[in-house]
Amino acid sequence: MDKIVIPSLEMQDLSVEQIACLSHHHLQELHVSLTELTTRVERALNLR
């Protein structure tokens, strides 16, 4: 399995206002990482 890459942004430390101010590029990176993480969690849950 490939290594999961977590974005360098610490999302739990960001307020809603800060997230809203992220550049389009950073929002895209965050979206891709979260989508990949969600997919991996769903696959892991289906292996049980």
N, C-alpha and C positions, 0 to 999 in steps of 0.2 A: 504494500500500500504506500502511496506517496505521502510525503510529509505534508501536514496541513499548515498552510501559511495564514497566520492571523495578521490582519492589517496592523501597521505600526501605530495607528490611532487607538488610544485607549477609550473605546466608546463609553464605558461605564463612567468615565471621568468627564464626559462632555454633556453640557446642558442641551436642551432642545434648541435653544437659540444658536449655540455653537454648531450643532449639526446642521441647522438650516443655513449657516454661513459657509459651510464647506464648499470647496470648488467642485465643479461638475466632475472633474477627474477623480477627486478623492471620494466622492459619493459613488461613482462607478466602481472603484476599487473595493470599497466597503460592501457594496451590493454583491459583487462577484464572490468575495470571500465569505459572506454570510450565506449565500446560495450554496456554495460548495460545502460549507460546514453543515448546513441543513441536510443536504443530500447524503453526506457521510453518516450523520446521526440516524437518518431514516434507514439507510442500509444496515447499519449496526443493529438497530432495533428489529429489523426483519430477519436477522440471523438467529435470533433467540428461539 
